[in-house]
């Protein structure tokens, strides 16, 4: 019997409606999620943190605590970008440890830790900290296809993760390109070599994921990641409804399908009323082309938007082709945050201005080694063209960073925004956005003038 990790409250709406599902719209189904029989729900991390403070004007820490209060049976899971936490750059070790500690204290049971380059050095501090607190840790293999990403490659990365005493190995297929038989062979190899529980996470972008899930369960996968339809399929994930019936009885998960049906009905009504303006038919349709270019669906929609703004929509296919060339130049990085943004932006500039005639700061830092060790060496001619005689670093990138937490705490207190320790962490991660969020929070908590006047009269002031 396979366990189910439900992604409805995090990756599913991140994939289909730009992470815009509000906490207030989660509350009505939390009791149903609690009794549905999921092993865990991934409901925090990834892009949720940034989007909540930037666009929704919600406190991510409050969402976590609220869900923890109402959901007790399944474990709560977050997606943690290793040394990047929930941001887009490396943060110093003191901040990583403080963040993991606060996330655990507020309710996270399982930390799914990954690094965009599968550089385990960038995962070590967060893994060790989470383990020291008593949390469950999933050491994650970011899946991609390239000449260097063989099963042997993934086994070597997994061996480093197992040496850190992770509880599970997760296979993260963010582009939906893991085919059924490669999935079968990879899970089989992991189970045989390490005798460890394996969780497979895939998107339906390429249309393969249902078949892939059937085969990985057959190979011995302990967990698969699904979402409740209608927040399923397209660039999201297979639905639990479909997987329940796709699996043979001996592997079928122990799920309360009545609770799932109630969740589904609620989401149907919600999506086609309150969130209808966010629905785009393109993200709900599988795209077999991803099996060639490997570009995740969200990345393509960003390309379309960017190229449309500069009147270069006709260059989309050129950009998609250039993405593959840039990946090869840069040592075949997987296309996941933040490397997807680095490769994607550089590919656009290469098409518009000539190859590496305009180079982003992020590409320079990547080639310099500030994001970690690429899966394969960066081409020497690219290193020479971009670094212009400078040498890449060989150290763990975070070793070059100064401690940050106490500095942030002082600044937050001086600005008058300190309410709790979590506010310091929010500020450390996204300083400018956090300040705007704190301001909006203060405005929301300040009584309107007419309310103040009323209480002045009542109290005689």
N, C-alpha and C positions, 0 to 999 in steps of 0.2 A: 504494500500500500504506500503510495507516494504522498508526501506532505505538500501542502500548498502554501506558497508565499503570495499574498494578495497585494497587488500594486495599485489598486484603485485610487488611493488617497495620495499617491506621489507620482510615480513614473507614468501612470496611465493618463492622468490629466495634464501632466507635463508634455506628453507626446502629442495629445490631440487638441487641447485648448490652452496651450501656452502657459500651463501651471497656474491658471487663474481660478481654480475652484476655491471658494472662500470657506473659512472655518465654519461660519454660520450655516453653510449648506452641507457640511459634513455631519453636524450634530444629529440630525434626524435619523441617520442610518447607523450610528455607532453601536447602538444596542443590537442591531441585526448583524453587524460585522462581528460583534463579540460572540454571538452564538452560532456563527456560520461554520465553525470547525476548521478555520485556517490555522496552520502552524504558526505563522507570523504575518504581520502586515507591515509593508514598507510604507511609511507615512511621513518621513522627514528626510532632510538632506537633499543632495542634488541641487537643483535650481530653486527649490521651494523657499529657501532662506532668503536669497536675493530678491526673488519676485515678491515675497510677502512684504518686505520693508520698502521696496522700491515702488511697487504698483498697488498692492492691496492695502498698504498702511496697516498691516497687522504685525503683531509681535510673534515671531516663530516659536519662541520659548513658551508663550502662553498657549499656542496651539498644541504643542507637545504635552504640556501639563493637562490640558483639557481632555485630550484623547486618552491619556494615561488614566485619568480618573474614571472614564466611561468604558474603556476597553481593558479587560483584565485577563481574559482567557488566552487569546493569541499573544505572542511576543511582539513587541514593537521594535522595528528595524529602521536603521537609517543608512543612507548611502554617504560614505565619507571618502573624499578625494585624497586620502593619505595626507601628505604634507600641505596640500592645498585646502584641506578641511572642506568648507562649502564655498570657497572662493575660487579665484582664477590664477593665483600665484602661490609660491611657497611662503609659508609662515614659519617663524622660529619655533623651536621645540617647546619653549615655555608656553606659548599660546596653544600649540597642539595639545599639550597635556591638560591645560586648563579647560579647553573646549570639550575634550573627551570626558573629563570629569563632570562637567556641568551637564552634558547630554545624558550621561548615565544617571546622574542625580535626579534629573527631571523626567526620567522614564524610559530611556532607550535600553533595550535588552540585548539587541544584536547590532554590532557594527559591521557593515559590509564595507571593507576597506579596499580601495583600488588605487592604482597609479596609472596615469595615461600611457606611460612607457613600459609598464610592468617592471619598473625599477624598484625592487623590494627595499632598497635603502630609503626610499621615500615613503614607505609604509610602516617601517619598523617602529618608530616612536609611538604612533597612534595604536598599533597592534599591542605593543607591550603595555601601554597605559591602560587600554581597555581590559586586557587580561588581568592586570593587577587589581582592577576594581571588581572582578568577578563577572564581567560581561562575556557573552558569546561573541566570537570573532569569526567572520568569514574572510579569509584571504582570497583575493579575487584575481582571476586571470582575465585580462581584457582581450577578447577574441577579435582577431582580424585575419586576413588572408594575405600572405606575401611569400616570397621565396624563403624568408628566414623563419616564418611562423609555422613551424612543423610541430607535430605532436611531441617530439623530443624537446623542442624549445619550451613548450608549455610544461612539460614534466620537470625541466630544470628550474623554472620559476616556482612551480608548486613545491619542489623540494626545499627551496629557500623559505617558503611560507610555512611549510610543515615544521621546519626547524625553529620557527618562532612560536610554535605551539598553537596555531590557529585551530579552531574547532571544526570548521567546514572549509572546503574549497568551493568558491563560486565561479562559474564560467559566465562572463558578462559579454553577451553578443548584442551590442548596442545598435548595430546596423541591420540585424536580421539576416545575416549571411551564413550562419552555421547550418550546414546541410545535414540531413538525417544520419548519413553514414559516418561522416567525420565526427558528428556529435556522439554517435554510438562508440566509435573507436577511442575518442578522447576520454569519455566517462569511464569506459572499460579500463583504459590504461591507468587513469587516476585511482580507481578503486583497487586495481591489482597492485600498484606500486606503493600506495600509502594507507590503504585500509581506513579511509577517512570519508566522512559524509560529504556528498557533492550536491550542489544546488545549481541548476541551469536556468539562466535568465536570457530570454531572447525576445526580439520584437518581430512583429508580423510583416515588417516592411517589404521583404522579398517574397512573402507568401509561403515560406518554408516551415514556419515555427511549429504548427500543429504536428506535422509529420516528424519534425526533429524531436519534439517533446515525447512522442510515442516511442521513438527509438532510444532516446537517452534513458527513459524509464525502464525500457527493456534491458538496457545495459547496466542498470543498477543505481541510477540517480535517486537520491533520497528526497529531493525537493524540486519542484518546478515553479516558476513564477508566472502567475496569470492575473487577469483583471476581470472585473465584472462588466459584461456587456450592458450598455452601449459604450463604455469607456474601454473598448477592446478593439483588436484588429487594426488595420491600417498601419500607421507608424507606432501604434501601441503594441499590445501583447495578445496572445491567444486568450479567449475568454474561458473562465472556469466552467461555464455552461457547456461549451464545446468539448473541452478536455475531459470533463466528467464522463461523457458518452464515448469519446474517442479511445479511452483506455480500457483494456480488458478488465473484467471483474476483479481479478486478483491484484491488480495494480490501482484500481479505482480509489480515489481519495475519499475519506470519510467526511463528507461535506453535507451540511443541511441545505439542500437545494431549495427548500421553501424560503429560508432566509435569503438566499442568493436571489431568488425571484423577486422578493420584496425590495431588495436593494436595487435590482435592475429596473423595476417599475418606477421607483423614485427617481433614479438617474435619467430615465427616459423623459419623464415629465420636466425635470429640471433643465436638462440640456436643450430641449426644444422650446423652452420659454426664456428663462433668465439668461442662458448662455448661447442662445441661437446665433448671435452676431459673431461669435468666436468659431463657429463651425465652418470648416472648409472641406469640401468634398475630397480635395486632393490628398489630405492626410488620412482619410478613411479608406483610401484605395491602395491595395498592394502595388508595389512598383518593382517588377522583375529586373529592371535595369540596375537596381542597387547591387545585384549579384555580379555585375561587371565593374561599376565604378566604386562601389562600397561606401558611397557618401550617405550618411544617415538622412532621413527625411527632413528633420528640422533644419539641417544644414542647407539642403536644397532650397527650402522656402526662404532662408536668409539670403542665399545667392540671388534668387528671383527678385526679392525686395531691393537689394543693393544695386543690382544691374538695372532694374526699372528706374531707380532714382537718378541714374546717370545716363539713361537712354541707351543702354547697351544690352537689352534683353536678348538680342540675337547672339550674344557671346556665351550663353549658358553652356552649350555643349562643349565649347572650347575650354571653359573653366573646369568642367567635370573631367575632361581629358587631362588638363594640366594638374589637377589634384593628384592624379596617379603619378605623374612625373615628379611633382614636388615631394610626394611621399618617398619615392625611390631615392631622390637626392638627399633627403633628410634621414635616411636609415630606416624607412618603413614604419613610422609611428602609427599606432592605431588612431582612428578618427573618433576621439572622445574628448570631452572637455579636459584640459584646455588645448590639446594638440589639434583638435578639429578646427578650432578658430585660427590657430597659427597657420596651419597648412592651407585652410580655405582662403584666408585673407591674402596670403602670399600668392596663391594660384590666381586670384582675381587680378592682383597687381602685375603678375607676370604676363597675363593675357592682354591687359590694357596698356602696359608700358614697356614690355620686353622683359625677358627672363632676368630676374634679379637686378633690374635697373633701379627699381624702387624696392627697398627691403624694410620690412616693419621692425620696430624695436623688439617685438616678441620673437621674430625669426632670428634676429641677432643673438638674443639671449638663449634661444633654443640651441643654436649652433655652438654657442659658447659653453653649453653644458649646464646652464642654470636651471633647466627643467629636469635634469637627470640624464641617465645613460640611454641613448637610443638603442632599439633592438639590433641594429646593424650600424656600422660606422657611417657618418655623414661623408658624402663624396668629397674627396680632397679639393677638387677644383671649386666646389661650392664653399667649403671652409675658407679657402684662399680669397674668393671673391667677396665673401660677406665679412670675415674678420680682418681682412687686410693686414695680415702678418701677426695678429694677436693669436694667442694659443687658447684652446678650450681648457676648461678646468677638469680635473679628474676627481675632485673631492665630492662628497655628498653635498648638494647645493645648500641645504639648511645649515651646514657647518659654517657657512659664510655670513649667517644672519645674526644680528644682535637681538637679545631678548626684547620683547615688545609689550608684554602685558602691563607691567607697572607704569610704563610711559603712557599707555592708553588710559589707564585708570586715572592718572593724574590729570590728563587732558579732559576726560569726561567730567570729573569732579569740578574742575575749573570752569567748564562751560555750563555747569548746573544741570547736567542731564543724568547724573548718577541716581538710579533707583534701586538697582540690584547688580550683582556681579555679572549677570548675563548681559546687561547693557554694555559693560566694558568689552565683552567678547564681540558683541554685535558691532561696536565702534571699531575695534581692531580689524575686523574683517572688511568692513565697508565704511570707512570714515565719513565720506561726504554724504552718502545715501543714508547712513545712520543718523546724522545730524538732522537731515530733513524729516526723517521718520520720527525722531524724538520731538521735534517741533510740532509735527502734526498730532502726535500723541498728547502733548501738553495742551494744544488748542482744543482737542476733543474732550479733555478732562476739565477744562475751564468753563464754569457756568456762563451762559449768555448774559448780556447786560441786563435784560429784562428779568432774568432769574435772580441776579444779584440784587437788583433794586427791590424785588419782592421780599427777599429775605432781610434786607436792610430795614424795610418797613416793619416786618414782623418782629425783628429783634431789637428795634428801636435805635439802630446805629445811624 
